Amino acid sequence: MEIDGRFRAYTNVGDITVRALSDLDVQERRQVAMLESANERDVLSDKDSDRYRELVADAISEADDDTMRAAIVQFESSIAGDNAEELLPFQYIPFPDGATLEERHEVIRKREGHEAEVRGQRIKYVAERTEKLRKKVEDWDTETLQRELERRIIANWVLAKYTEVFQYQTLVQACFVDGKPMFGSWQEVRDHSDKLVKKLFTAYREVDSVNPWELEKKQLTGTSTDLSET
């Protein structure tokens, strides 16, 4: 693990250099994902498109009212789960400087207790939000159910596209061979072998988690301390 001239951490996977993203890279990654997901929404909103018929219309046409109610509630549960993670994040509890083994054990116990408490709060949040909608959909007629299910199906596919592009675009901007970008587009990343892509993602997560100031200090002092322990 090293840092380049622009103070970004990087590592090598064979002859591939994987580096952390700059602020501009992060903005571009988000813009690409937003554009692709917007295109996905446009296609799925066109009721004459093959993709709309395949992913939306067919699913709705084959469902009776009870099936649509269950599907709508399931979509809500999934969204609520994502929201719960954002609203109720885990708080990192660090080890004290120069902590003894006993102090480290105490911190670990506190972490486990905190995480159990947060998980319980998340479960409660999802259950309450889901139950509220479950009661609401009981009064919806077929037309309303179809409209609401359509909206949720489209939103789910749009989010899936954003997530897919965001992930693959990360490697587009992080991977280089002989100083040149390895991939020309996120589609190229998707078309490579899963084994290689997983290796590159592992390398990227490694460099993305590094504090470059700490890394520079370690390189200057020659210490061999594992960064994961800092």
Secondary structure as the mmCIF struct_conf table of DSSP 4:
data_model
#
loop_
_struct_conf.conf_type_id
_struct_conf.id
_struct_conf.beg_label_comp_id
_struct_conf.beg_label_asym_id
_struct_conf.beg_label_seq_id
_struct_conf.end_label_comp_id
_struct_conf.end_label_asym_id
_struct_conf.end_label_seq_id
STRN STRN1 GLU A 2 ILE A 3
TURN_TY1_P TURN_TY1_P1 GLY A 5 ARG A 6
BEND BEND1 PHE A 7 PHE A 7
STRN STRN2 ALA A 9 VAL A 13
TURN_TY1_P TURN_TY1_P2 GLY A 14 ASP A 15
STRN STRN3 ILE A 16 ARG A 19
HELX_LH_PP_P HELX_LH_PP_P1 ALA A 20 SER A 22
HELX_RH_AL_P HELX_RH_AL_P1 ASP A 23 SER A 45
TURN_TY1_P TURN_TY1_P3 LYS A 47 ASP A 48
BEND BEND2 SER A 49 SER A 49
HELX_RH_AL_P HELX_RH_AL_P2 ASP A 50 TYR A 52
HELX_RH_PI_P HELX_RH_PI_P1 ARG A 53 ALA A 57
HELX_RH_AL_P HELX_RH_AL_P3 ASP A 58 SER A 61
TURN_TY1_P TURN_TY1_P4 GLU A 62 GLU A 62
HELX_RH_AL_P HELX_RH_AL_P4 ASP A 65 LEU A 87
BEND BEND3 LEU A 88 LEU A 88
HELX_LH_PP_P HELX_LH_PP_P2 PRO A 89 TYR A 92
HELX_LH_PP_P HELX_LH_PP_P3 PRO A 94 PRO A 96
TURN_TY1_P TURN_TY1_P5 ASP A 97 GLY A 98
HELX_RH_AL_P HELX_RH_AL_P5 LEU A 101 VAL A 137
TURN_TY1_P TURN_TY1_P6 GLU A 138 ASP A 139
HELX_RH_AL_P HELX_RH_AL_P6 THR A 142 ALA A 174
STRN STRN4 CYS A 175 VAL A 177
TURN_TY1_P TURN_TY1_P7 ASP A 178 GLY A 179
STRN STRN5 LYS A 180 PRO A 181
BEND BEND4 MET A 182 MET A 182
BEND BEND5 GLY A 184 SER A 185
HELX_RH_AL_P HELX_RH_AL_P7 TRP A 186 ASP A 191
BEND BEND6 HIS A 192 HIS A 192
HELX_RH_AL_P HELX_RH_AL_P8 ASP A 194 ASP A 208
TURN_TY1_P TURN_TY1_P8 SER A 209 SER A 209
HELX_RH_AL_P HELX_RH_AL_P9 PRO A 212 THR A 221
TURN_TY1_P TURN_TY1_P9 GLY A 222 GLY A 222
HELX_RH_3T_P HELX_RH_3T_P1 LEU A 227 GLU A 229
#
